[in-house]
């Protein structure tokens, strides 16, 4: 499994959508203000060392939501 946002339990797609950026995510484990302000695409590789695999059900729901 690639360590990308779509596969990470720390990716927060709801907050990003609420802030006007649907189909992107925010990282709940952002290390600084710059990372907190960033929106991440689903295929962005984790570079902060906080990747934690989300379970398959969550990943499937995200993929379904992103395909709408």
N, C-alpha and C positions, 0 to 999 in steps of 0.2 A: 504494500500500500504506500502510495506517495504521501509525503507529509505536506499536504495542501489544505487550504481552508475548508474545502468541501468535506474533507475527511476528519476535521478536528473538532473536538467537543467544545473548544473555546471560541469558535466562530459564532457570531451573533448576527444572524440575518434579519431578525425582527427590528432591532435597533437601527440598523442601516436603512431599512425600508421606511421606518418612521421618520428618519432624518432626510428622506427624499432620494435615497439611493437604493431602490429595489434591485435585487440580483447581485448585490455586493454584501460584504460582511464587515463587522467590526471585530477586533480581537479583544476578548475579555482579559487577556494576559499581557496587554500592551505595557511596555517598560517605561515609556516616557511620553511627554505631551505630543510629540510628533506622531508616534504610533497610535496614540489615542485618537487623534484627529483623522487618521487615514482610513480609507475604505479599501477593502481587499477583494479582488476578483476570486472566483472559486478555484482557479488553478495556480494561485500564488503559493510558492514554497515557503514553509515556515522558516524564518531566519532568527527568531528570538529564543529558540530552544524550549519553548513551552508546549510543543505539539503533544496532544493526547488524543488518541484515536477515539472517534465517536463510534457508537455501535451501528451496525448495518441498517437498522430500521430508521435511525435518524438520518443517515446519509441518503437512503432511498427517498425519504420524505422531502429532504432538501432538493434532490434532483428533480422530483416531481414538481415541486413548487417553482423551481427555476425554469422548467420547461414550459410553463404557462405563458 
